[in-house]
Amino acid sequence: MPTITKKLRLQEIVRGPDKVPVRLNVNGSSYTLAIEPRRTLLDALRFDLHLTGSKKACGMGECGACTVMLDGKAVYSCLTLAIECEGHKILTIEGLSQGQNLDPIQKSFIDEEASQCGFCTSGQIMSIKALLDDNPDPTPEEIRRAMSGNLCRCGAYPNIFKAATKAAADYRKQRPAKKNGNKNGETD
């Protein structure tokens, strides 16, 4: 039989099964939600915070329509529990634009007509955002790899690829060159 001390430690670790307070940092704002520990990040975003840009499609991490960024990395929010995101920064499609100013990726999607029905667009954009934040000068293969987890049922891949390439060029224009060295290790 467990001692009282062991029971207290278990109670500190185990949260639920009922609703528990979960604090999320989404798009630079802090929210405290009362949710069940089994609630996915996607459901917390869509149903609790009413941020509906991330789409619920497959629910199995197969299509990428639910892609958001967690601490700068692209993740499938349908496979991520909201409770696991406490203490981390979440960025959704709603957090990309600054007022009326679109992010260069959003603008390039418009310029290159990279969305048809638009269902996959937010996931595509967030995957490209994660890539460009990590590598503002990706190769065509790196762009394809970053997009590989996102399905477009309309087949707009050529235009999505063009938009990603254009966005990468726009990102490079916005960011000053590193003084320590460029991608090839050469100094400026």
Secondary structure, 3 states (H helix, E strand, C coil): CCCHHHHHHHHHHCCCCCCEEEEEEECCEEEEEEECCCCEHHHHHHHHCCCCCCCCCCCCCCCCCCEEEECCEEEECCCCEHHHHCCCEEECHHHCCECCECCHHHHHHHHCCCCCCCCCHHHHHHHHHHHHHHCCCCCHHHHHHHHCCCCCCCCCHHHHHHHHHHHHHHHHHHCCCCCCCCCCCCCC
